[in-house]
């Protein structure tokens, strides 16, 4: 004969179900695929070994995780998937639609030819002659001061922000030759410049935020390298982190409304 269910047993059953649901939510968050991704691709022979590039990735991932974990939006809190791909992504409708919305692309390059860089950019973001000349000018200026550049179209009411980043191997290659530096230092410099250019793509620019650069941290206007010894990974300032989180949350909100 089945015994009648006691109130205590009912409470225990509710606690068990609630606990299972809570665990399920935690596991779902851990297993969730990040909404946003950063693709780092080779653009020609940049001169850096695969090991130096791959050793830069943990620094990029850790810093992005540090600034996204404080978001109240799950899609942002899940972070950004960072991948190094040897072959540049093909231009197609799906990739074009995701660029600047969920996908961000940065090329590693050794060249300093602005016309060539704009031709590479044109594969993904067609532009008129006026925009091409502006992009070439910006390439020259930013490569000289930042060691990289984020080239994009200024958004208006009819189109979203899209950009392509370029990071020069010049500064990391110099670190390899510098006394007291070496491979780890080269990877740290590379990580800093990648993060800097991604910061521009994610709101740290005149069209999407109040400033192009910051007074401290990764988003300083000039690439900061020590005269001797190994380079240490830098961080985004609190102000920069907020700009980037706000932009990601804005993008996540647009995706949620579709």
Buried (B, 14 or more C-beta within 10 A) or exposed (E): EEEEEEEEEEEEEEEEEEEEEEEEEEEEEEEEEBBBBBBBBBBEEBBBEEEBBEBBBEBBBEBBBEBBEEBEBEBBBBBBBBEBEEEBBEEEEEBBEBBBBBBBBBBBBBBBEBEBBBEBBBEBBEBEEEBBEBBBEBBEEBBEEBBBBBBBBEBEEEEEBBBBBBBBBBBBBBBBEBEEBBBBBBBBBBBBBBBBBBBBBBBBBEEBBEBBBBEBBBBBBEBEBEEEEBBEBBBBBEBBBBBBBBBBBBBBEEEEEE
